């Protein structure tokens, strides 16, 4: 594993391109303050998955949301005002219910494409791939490229480069059948066989990919439902082995009413290693990464195990104090009606504090959760979905930080060769003048609820001192690090683009 003192043997290459986003953000009280954005426009019942990306490459984040009844809405961001352009862009307004949405540039043409997994049961259930044609429209091509995946009861879909060949492959979780990993070969996809270890019939909902053992390829965690044990699949050059039993992460002997639903990867303790939160029907789990290939479950000790019907979770530093906070999305039933039961846990640096009551407005989701900076103002905003409430909606909350002493913020966007968004799972670390890790982030491989967004990673900083940025790209022999020194976190909003060598 990589040590906290970043004197690794990995190779350092090149410099980054500062495109516009580090800014000075005032320090503020710890209490969260959020306000509704376009509340009436987004109050659409049956909202399920919410996935964010800059589909038109205009510099701000847009988002797609799947609606019961088969509609996929696409909201174009016009300077903070959102307009649904889904119908004119070729996305469906009815049909098979799309359970999950995942953005990824599978064809390497520089714009992000969208996969939707259907939830029709039993057969025919399938997946849909909407190819993005330079931001001008989408064309459904799943059959053409081998990703219809017939009979799939879709949950998480992950665009990841599991074999480090430079293009995005696809992992397809199945709630009522075998999970499969599809290899991308020149834009056509084929399923790996049983000998790869990836054909798994456990009832999977959530999947998170990250390089837990630091060897340069992506491993994955399965959050499995209906009493099935969880899994941590170690990637050994394209063959996968479940190491969860030996690491104590399998959660065996569950009752059928319990099981994993979602997962979220983040470095909550700023030690340079990535930890794992698991959303569960039952007590939630937080696995602290010990930095040596092992994990310790600390959820109960840190007080982040509620609620008991959790669907998704996401890490994000809402108060820009340098520590990742945690938004947990769940529900309970009141008089037979499913009602949101959410928790916002503030990370104090030595534990977590439940601050949900300070902003009751955001107790509004029962499925989707994503932290994003839609208005490019240097603080992360919150996107939620309510799919089963009496009213429902895909709510967006603007983060309104209070004014005070200045701190720094930085957004970093790792890109593949040719400026393609194919670097999910890439690790970004900030170092201080003593070369010590300040904070770490990972480019999303999937999370929330059956969602994969394609966004920069966001850092809040306790000071506005210059930092060193290290971006670790996956690859043979531990991967490679691109190191950019003396990065300013002062000035107007900017995004640091770091392109793979």
C-alpha positions, 0 to 999 in steps of 0.5 A, a space after each residue: 500500500 502507499 504510505 502516508 509519506 508520499 515517497 513512493 517508487 511510482 514514476 512521476 510524469 509531467 504537469 497538469 493544466 489549470 483550466 479554471 476552478 481553485 478558489 478561496 472559500 470562506 470558513 463558516 460555522 459547521 452547521 449545514 445550510 442548504 436551499 431548494 433549487 427549482 423545487 417545483 420543476 424537480 418534484 416528479 414522483 417515482 424518481 430513481 437514479 440521478 447521474 451527473 456529467 458535463 454531457 455537452 462539454 460546456 464547463 458545467 455539470 448537467 444531470 440525468 434522472 430515471 423516472 418510473 414509467 421509463 422516462 429518462 430526463 436530461 437536465 441541461 445546466 444553463 448557468 445554474 438554471 436547469 432545462 429538461 432536454 431529454 426528449 429532443 436529445 433522443 432519450 426515452 419518455 416512456 418504456 422499460 423502467 430504467 433502474 440505474 444510470 451510469 455515465 462513461 466515455 466507452 468509445 473514447 471520443 471525448 464525450 460521455 455516453 449513458 447506460 441505463 439498466 432496466 428493471 422489467 421482470 421477469 423477461 424481457 429485461 435489458 440494458 440500454 446504451 445511449 451514445 453521445 454524439 458530440 453533445 447534439 443527441 443520443 442514439 441507443 446502440 446496446 444491441 450493436 455493441 453487445 450490451 443489451 444484457 437480456 434478462 438482467 434485473 439491473 442494479 449498479 453498472 460500472 464503467 471501469 478499465 479493469 484490464 488497464 488497456 485504456 478503454 472502459 469495460 462494463 460491470 453489470 450487477 444483477 439483482 436476480 441473476 448472475 453479475 457479469 463483467 464485459 470486456 471492451 474490445 474496440 467498442 464491442 463488448 463480450 462477457 468474461 467467463 466463469 474462469 475469470 471469477 466475475 460470474 457471481 449469482 449473489 443478489 447484488 445491488 451496489 458495486 464499488 471499484 477501487 484499488 484496495 491493495 495498491 497494486 495498480 489494478 481496480 478491485 471491486 466490492 459487492 453489496 449483496 441483498 436478501 441475506 447473501 454475503 458480501 464480497 471483495 473481489 481482488 483483481 489479479 491481472 484480470 482474474 478475480 478472487 473473493 478475499 472478503 472471508 479472510 478479511 472479515 468483510 463477508 457478513 455471512 449468516 444474515 437473515 434474508 431481510 437484511 443485506 447490502 444495498 449500496 457502497 461509497 469509497 472515500 478517505 474519511 481519515 485523510 491517511 491516504 488510503 481509501 475506506 469503504 462505507 456500506 449501506 445496509 438493510 440492517 446496521 450499516 458498515 464502515 470499513 477503515 483501510 489499515 493501509 496494509 491490505 486489511 480493513 477494520 469495521 468501525 461504523 458502530 464505534 464512530 456512530 454511523 450505522 443508522 438508519 436500518 433501511 439504508 439504500 445509498 451513501 455518498 462522501 462529500 466535504 460540505 463544510 470545506 474543512 478538509 474532512 469528508 462528511 457522509 450523507 446516508 439515504 434511507 427510509 422507514 414506513 409510517 402508516 404503510 407509506 415509505 418516508 425518507 430517513 436520512 442522516 448527514 454526518 459531519 466529520 470532525 476529524 476525530 469522529 462523526 456528528 449527526 447534523 441532520 436536524 440543522 438542515 431538515 430540508 435535506 431529509 428528502 431522499 429515499 434512494 439517490 444521493 450525489 455530491 456535486 458542485 453544479 454552480 462552480 462556486 467552490 462548495 459541494 451541493 446535494 442531489 437526492 431522489 425520492 422514488 417511493 414517497 407520496 409526492 417524490 422528486 429528484 431534489 437539488 439543494 444548493 450549499 449556502 456556506 456562511 462567510 468568515 475566514 478564508 480557506 482554499 478549495 480545489 477541483 481536480 479532473 483526471 482525463 485519459 489520453 485525448 481528454 477522454 473521461 475514462 479514468 474512473 478509479 483514479 486516485 487524487 491526493 493533495 500534499 502539503 509543503 512537507 510532502 504529507 497527505 492532506 486529503 485524498 479523493 477517488 474518481 467515481 466508479 459508481 455509488 449513490 443508488 445504481 449511479 455513476 457520475 462523471 465529475 471532478 473530485 472536490 477538495 476543501 482545504 483548511 488553509 489557502 497554502 499552495 499544495 502539491 497534487 498527485 494523481 495516481 493512474 492505474 497501470 502495471 507495477 503499481 501504476 504511475 503518478 503525475 505530480 503537479 507542485 505549487 498549485 494555488 488554491 487562491 483566486 477565481 474558480 478553476 478546475 485542474 485538468 490532469 491528463 494521463 501521460 
